[in-house]
Amino acid sequence: MKKPVLERPVLLDVQGITRLYGPAKGCEAIDFQLHAGEVLGIVGESGSGKSTLLRVLAGLEAPDAGQVLYRRQADDAGGEDAELDLYAIGEARRRALLRLEWGLVHQNPRDGLRMGVSAGANIGERLMAQGQRHYGQLRASGQAWMRQVELDPGRIDDAPRTFSGGMQQRLQIARTLVTRPRLVFMDEPTGGLDVSVQARLLDMLRTLVRQLGLSVVLVTHDLAVARLLAHRLLVMRRGQVVETGLTDQILDDPQHEYTQLLVSSVLTP
Ligand SMILES: Nc1ncnc2c1ncn2[C@@H]1O[C@H](COP(=O)(O)OP(=O)(O)OP(=O)(O)O)[C@@H](O)[C@H]1O
């Protein structure tokens, strides 16, 4: 039987991360650990600092203070350091990490896709970055992943700009997951879509996360999304974490006044 997620090894160790643009603007003194196979939801109202924290964690913006430590499994490290300090390894290695071992799903698929090249090229690009060159195999992987995210593989040569918003988001997810990243960051992955499109996408994401055993840091202001996907939650307010715990515990029995407000504002129409 698989171990419960919180007993699995720590993949990401976040220590004292601070990135402030002004008082209470950004994120301050954030500590947490993400375990292998765990989905951690970062929730909070607009402006609470969720996206700022995610940008720092994903290697896109250096913190003012603190460390992001990525712990690879010994057998994954292939002779390299088993623990990497994200902002001490240098730009080139950080970029390689993002390309080869991590994945990032943006809220707006336009930020994660290349809109002018075909759907197949979008999916194949990350595989090529990993060294795959065989055209037939790249195309077969592209088609297989289009099926996986419920896109018509017959549209592999079409550019994403001819797809609907929901289809573009599914394509972005395929592009991100095709390389089987060990760690995936998602920023409001279902935001900006119609409610019915959101529900289908969420269902698909949940299946993929389980099937692939992904480790995910998920930013969302939508507690229903957090409930469905996350094992654990971190509640942010004005740049700080006010409460953490198992998702059901937090949503069913919130302790902090702010979390209580957040939960009740969703539950009461
Ligand atoms: N590059 C920046 N320069 C200056 N201020 C910024 C910058 N990025 C974010 N902020 C400010 O930091 C605060 C936190 O923003 P952030 O986007 O992290 O919050 P959020 O919780 O993700 O909100 P939302 O859900 O609306 O995206 C906000 O007050 C925002 O205006």
The ligand as a Gaussian input file, in Angstrom:
#p B3LYP/6-31G(d) Opt

LIG

0 1
 N        5.568000      43.353000      -9.429000
 C        4.898000      43.999000      -8.453000
 N        5.208000      45.268000      -8.123000
 C        4.558000      45.912000      -7.134000
 N        3.566000      45.372000      -6.391000
 C        3.211000      44.110000      -6.680000
 C        3.851000      43.348000      -7.732000
 N        3.277000      42.121000      -7.763000
 C        2.327000      42.097000      -6.804000
 N        2.275000      43.292000      -6.147000
 C        1.377000      43.616000      -5.021000
 O        1.563000      42.648000      -4.019000
 C        0.314000      42.282000      -3.427000
 C        0.103000      40.785000      -3.581000
 O       -0.155000      40.454000      -4.942000
 P       -0.336000      38.965000      -5.471000
 O       -0.575000      39.031000      -6.940000
 O        0.778000      38.132000      -4.987000
 O       -1.667000      38.515000      -4.701000
 P       -2.648000      37.331000      -5.028000
 O       -3.084000      36.794000      -3.709000
 O       -2.042000      36.387000      -5.976000
 O       -3.859000      38.081000      -5.692000
 P       -4.694000      37.726000      -7.022000
 O       -5.493000      36.522000      -6.664000
 O       -5.532000      38.947000      -7.241000
 O       -3.677000      37.506000      -8.098000
 C       -0.729000      43.122000      -4.110000
 O       -0.982000      44.245000      -3.301000
 C       -0.083000      43.526000      -5.426000
 O       -0.587000      44.767000      -5.853000

